[in-house]
Amino acid sequence: MAVNVYSTGVTSDNMSRHDMLAWVNGCLQANYGKIEELCNGAAYCQFMDMMFPGSVLVKKIKFATKLEHEYIHNFKILQASFKKMNVDKIIPVDKLVKGKFQDNFEFLQWFKRFFDANYDGTEYDALEARGGEAMGGAGVASRLGGGGAAPAKRIGMARPAPRAAAPRPAPAASRAAPAARAAPRAAAAAKPTAPDHRQAELDELNLQMADMRLSVEGLEKERDFYFGKLRDIEVICQEDESDNKMIQRILDILYATEDGFAVPDEEEGVPPPPEEEEY
């Protein structure tokens, strides 16, 4: 099980945003250029696989996505791994997926402390673990460029970073740090478990709500688009003053109703057509 970290605020060593990015890129052999890019959740999912092998299914992670609903997909994977490892941290998914610097930087600061408390220094080839797929906006060009040379260079450049972060003369020394943290962990474990269980359920419900909200927004957008098209057809048909049977058939189809359907009394309730929207 994981060692929970409850403290908030900046990290103990006051790492800057540049230091944080260098740490993420070094550990994961990634090419993130901005803190905001971490809003897709992929990096945190792979960090969990690095700390707790088997806690996430790496092949399900969307590493190169730029779609908000896929960001939520990644955070669902992260939330599931947190639950599996008994991590009490609340993931502010609604804020993180918006890609704002402050929210993502604060979560990354917490995650760095969590990583330091749990990683035992075991060697981990992040690039190989994710099948050679690039991570970060700066890595798109290298992924599209093909060729095996580019990934090989990143492995050589990035691998020294995790070693430097966790130097140890012997295997026994690497386990000394988690052992030394046993006392604060025991104190944290004294917290009541019932609220934690409810919080986990609340987090899952929040993820489901965010997912449904995106689905509803997409459906409303699609509805307004097609309503605008139908409204244009209606106007064209109404402007035709000739006795055209085809026009009348089109209008009959437009105005046809089904059992249980009630036409709104007020035209104000009908959504306005979108303005020059293309699909």
C-alpha positions as semicolon CSV with decimal commas, in nm:
position;residue;x (nm);y (nm);z (nm)
1;M;0,000;0,000;0,000
2;A;0,105;0,361;-0,058
3;V;0,242;0,607;0,196
4;N;-0,011;0,891;0,207
5;V;0,108;1,252;0,203
6;Y;-0,132;1,495;0,368
7;S;0,068;1,817;0,379
8;T;-0,016;2,091;0,131
9;G;0,172;2,385;-0,013
10;V;0,506;2,393;-0,187
11;T;0,752;2,108;-0,181
12;S;1,017;2,099;0,083
13;D;1,292;2,177;-0,162
14;N;1,094;2,461;-0,331
15;M;1,139;2,330;-0,684
16;S;1,054;2,577;-0,959
17;R;0,827;2,499;-1,251
18;H;1,135;2,437;-1,465
19;D;1,279;2,197;-1,207
20;M;0,944;2,015;-1,192
21;L;0,926;1,977;-1,569
22;A;1,285;1,855;-1,582
23;W;1,200;1,596;-1,316
24;V;0,889;1,473;-1,503
25;N;1,069;1,463;-1,838
26;G;1,372;1,291;-1,687
27;C;1,178;1,019;-1,508
28;L;0,934;0,948;-1,791
29;Q;1,160;1,020;-2,090
30;A;0,902;1,276;-2,200
31;N;0,903;1,613;-2,375
32;Y;0,661;1,828;-2,178
33;G;0,720;2,196;-2,246
34;K;0,469;2,343;-2,000
35;I;0,313;2,247;-1,667
36;E;-0,029;2,291;-1,828
37;E;0,033;1,993;-2,059
38;L;0,008;1,761;-1,758
39;C;-0,368;1,826;-1,760
40;N;-0,419;1,510;-1,969
41;G;-0,329;1,293;-1,667
42;A;-0,106;1,052;-1,863
43;A;0,214;1,137;-1,672
44;Y;0,055;1,066;-1,333
45;C;-0,080;0,733;-1,456
46;Q;0,266;0,623;-1,567
47;F;0,423;0,746;-1,244
48;M;0,181;0,514;-1,060
49;D;0,299;0,225;-1,278
50;M;0,657;0,326;-1,195
51;M;0,596;0,332;-0,818
52;F;0,344;0,047;-0,796
53;P;0,385;-0,195;-1,088
54;G;0,051;-0,339;-1,190
55;S;-0,157;-0,063;-1,029
56;V;-0,253;0,070;-1,374
57;L;-0,303;-0,090;-1,715
58;V;-0,054;0,112;-1,921
59;K;-0,203;0,016;-2,259
60;K;-0,528;0,194;-2,165
61;I;-0,356;0,529;-2,100
62;K;-0,413;0,798;-2,368
63;F;-0,060;0,939;-2,392
64;A;-0,091;1,176;-2,688
65;T;-0,449;1,296;-2,648
66;K;-0,565;1,656;-2,678
67;L;-0,935;1,585;-2,609
68;E;-1,088;1,676;-2,274
69;H;-1,304;1,364;-2,246
70;E;-0,988;1,154;-2,290
71;Y;-0,818;1,358;-2,017
72;I;-1,105;1,246;-1,792
73;H;-1,049;0,889;-1,910
74;N;-0,687;0,909;-1,789
75;F;-0,788;1,057;-1,456
76;K;-1,037;0,773;-1,410
77;I;-0,744;0,534;-1,449
78;L;-0,547;0,739;-1,196
79;Q;-0,840;0,745;-0,952
80;A;-0,878;0,369;-0,981
81;S;-0,508;0,319;-0,905
82;F;-0,535;0,555;-0,607
83;K;-0,824;0,351;-0,474
84;K;-0,634;0,027;-0,533
85;M;-0,329;0,154;-0,342
86;N;-0,536;0,326;-0,067
87;V;-0,425;0,677;-0,162
88;D;-0,648;0,931;0,013
89;K;-0,574;1,228;-0,214
90;I;-0,874;1,397;-0,378
91;I;-0,808;1,454;-0,750
92;P;-0,959;1,788;-0,862
93;V;-1,038;1,657;-1,210
94;D;-1,271;1,942;-1,310
95;K;-0,994;2,195;-1,247
96;L;-0,701;1,995;-1,386
97;V;-0,856;1,915;-1,725
98;K;-0,906;2,288;-1,794
99;G;-0,529;2,319;-1,834
100;K;-0,476;2,616;-1,599
101;F;-0,120;2,655;-1,470
102;Q;-0,188;2,710;-1,099
103;D;-0,419;2,410;-1,051
104;N;-0,185;2,175;-1,237
105;F;0,126;2,309;-1,065
106;E;-0,026;2,263;-0,717
107;F;-0,125;1,905;-0,796
108;L;0,220;1,833;-0,939
109;Q;0,381;1,971;-0,620
110;W;0,173;1,731;-0,412
111;F;0,249;1,442;-0,647
112;K;0,625;1,506;-0,621
113;R;0,603;1,472;-0,242
114;F;0,393;1,159;-0,285
115;F;0,650;1,017;-0,529
116;D;0,941;1,090;-0,294
117;A;0,758;0,909;-0,012
118;N;0,685;0,597;-0,216
119;Y;0,939;0,535;-0,493
120;D;1,207;0,284;-0,393
121;G;1,449;0,362;-0,677
122;T;1,379;0,052;-0,888
123;E;1,497;0,093;-1,248
124;Y;1,209;0,177;-1,483
125;D;1,224;0,231;-1,859
126;A;0,924;0,459;-1,910
127;L;0,957;0,478;-2,290
128;E;0,964;0,101;-2,326
129;A;0,676;0,058;-2,080
130;R;0,447;0,271;-2,297
131;G;0,555;0,108;-2,622
132;G;0,776;0,392;-2,746
133;E;0,491;0,641;-2,758
134;A;0,591;1,007;-2,717
135;M;0,464;1,218;-2,429
136;G;0,429;1,595;-2,422
137;G;0,363;1,855;-2,690
138;A;0,733;1,887;-2,773
139;G;0,745;1,515;-2,847
140;V;0,489;1,517;-3,130
141;A;0,743;1,593;-3,399
142;S;0,973;1,311;-3,292
143;R;0,682;1,066;-3,290
144;L;0,570;1,164;-3,640
145;G;0,923;1,165;-3,771
146;G;0,943;0,785;-3,753
147;G;1,284;0,619;-3,731
148;G;1,421;0,441;-3,428
149;A;1,708;0,680;-3,363
150;A;1,510;0,955;-3,193
151;P;1,361;0,738;-2,915
152;A;1,702;0,585;-2,852
153;K;1,852;0,929;-2,794
154;R;1,586;1,018;-2,541
155;I;1,649;0,700;-2,345
156;G;2,016;0,780;-2,317
157;M;1,955;1,139;-2,213
158;A;1,674;1,074;-1,968
159;R;1,789;0,762;-1,786
160;P;2,052;0,931;-1,560
161;A;1,783;1,154;-1,401
162;P;1,601;0,879;-1,204
163;R;1,934;0,734;-1,087
164;A;2,049;1,071;-0,956
165;A;1,719;1,122;-0,778
166;A;1,747;0,796;-0,588
167;P;2,115;0,712;-0,523
168;R;2,175;0,418;-0,293
169;P;2,486;0,217;-0,210
170;A;2,296;-0,105;-0,136
171;P;1,941;-0,243;-0,165
172;A;1,898;-0,226;0,213
173;A;1,960;0,149;0,208
174;S;1,677;0,209;-0,045
175;R;1,428;0,050;0,186
176;A;1,547;0,249;0,482
177;A;1,367;0,564;0,367
178;P;1,019;0,405;0,355
179;A;1,091;0,239;0,688
180;A;1,189;0,572;0,841
181;R;0,855;0,712;0,733
182;A;0,666;0,433;0,908
183;A;0,594;0,647;1,214
184;P;0,421;0,936;1,032
185;R;0,241;0,681;0,818
186;A;0,112;0,506;1,128
187;A;-0,013;0,836;1,263
188;A;-0,190;0,908;0,935
189;A;-0,345;0,562;0,939
190;A;-0,520;0,651;1,264
191;K;-0,764;0,868;1,065
192;P;-1,117;0,730;1,044
193;T;-1,167;0,509;0,738
194;A;-1,540;0,573;0,683
195;P;-1,497;0,934;0,559
196;D;-1,216;0,815;0,329
197;H;-1,446;0,554;0,181
198;R;-1,716;0,815;0,124
199;Q;-1,464;1,050;-0,032
200;A;-1,357;0,781;-0,279
201;E;-1,719;0,733;-0,379
202;L;-1,762;1,109;-0,412
203;D;-1,455;1,132;-0,635
204;E;-1,594;0,860;-0,861
205;L;-1,930;1,039;-0,883
206;N;-1,753;1,366;-0,968
207;L;-1,571;1,191;-1,252
208;Q;-1,897;1,048;-1,383
209;M;-2,063;1,391;-1,363
210;A;-1,778;1,552;-1,556
211;D;-1,802;1,281;-1,820
212;M;-2,178;1,323;-1,852
213;R;-2,144;1,703;-1,867
214;L;-1,913;1,672;-2,167
215;S;-2,155;1,431;-2,335
216;V;-2,449;1,666;-2,279
217;E;-2,255;1,964;-2,414
218;G;-2,168;1,765;-2,725
219;L;-2,530;1,657;-2,778
220;E;-2,657;2,014;-2,733
221;K;-2,406;2,142;-2,984
222;E;-2,507;1,876;-3,235
223;R;-2,878;1,946;-3,173
224;D;-2,835;2,320;-3,236
225;F;-2,638;2,252;-3,552
226;Y;-2,907;2,032;-3,708
227;F;-3,187;2,259;-3,590
228;G;-3,019;2,546;-3,773
229;K;-3,007;2,338;-4,091
230;L;-3,375;2,246;-4,063
231;R;-3,469;2,606;-3,995
232;D;-3,288;2,717;-4,312
233;I;-3,478;2,455;-4,513
234;E;-3,807;2,572;-4,361
235;V;-3,741;2,936;-4,452
236;I;-3,652;2,844;-4,812
237;C;-3,970;2,639;-4,846
238;Q;-4,187;2,916;-4,699
239;E;-4,041;3,174;-4,935
240;D;-4,141;2,965;-5,237
241;E;-4,487;3,092;-5,334
242;S;-4,535;2,849;-5,621
243;D;-4,762;2,547;-5,593
244;N;-4,473;2,302;-5,576
245;K;-4,572;1,959;-5,447
246;M;-4,213;1,876;-5,351
247;I;-4,198;2,187;-5,130
248;Q;-4,524;2,087;-4,962
249;R;-4,394;1,734;-4,900
250;I;-4,081;1,876;-4,733
251;L;-4,293;2,100;-4,510
252;D;-4,517;1,808;-4,418
253;I;-4,209;1,613;-4,306
254;L;-4,076;1,909;-4,107
255;Y;-4,406;1,963;-3,925
256;A;-4,492;1,597;-3,870
257;T;-4,515;1,486;-3,505
258;E;-4,525;1,155;-3,322
259;D;-4,739;1,023;-3,040
260;G;-4,638;1,177;-2,711
261;F;-4,465;1,476;-2,874
262;A;-4,593;1,823;-2,789
263;V;-4,498;2,127;-2,996
264;P;-4,367;2,409;-2,770
265;D;-4,615;2,696;-2,728
266;E;-4,348;2,963;-2,729
267;E;-4,096;3,002;-3,004
268;E;-3,855;3,144;-2,751
269;G;-3,806;2,794;-2,614
270;V;-3,657;2,676;-2,942
271;P;-3,275;2,694;-2,946
272;P;-3,136;2,953;-3,191
273;P;-2,942;2,829;-3,493
274;P;-2,560;2,833;-3,455
275;E;-2,366;3,109;-3,624
276;E;-2,165;2,984;-3,921
277;E;-2,054;2,665;-3,748
278;E;-1,875;2,403;-3,953
279;Y;-1,845;2,029;-3,891
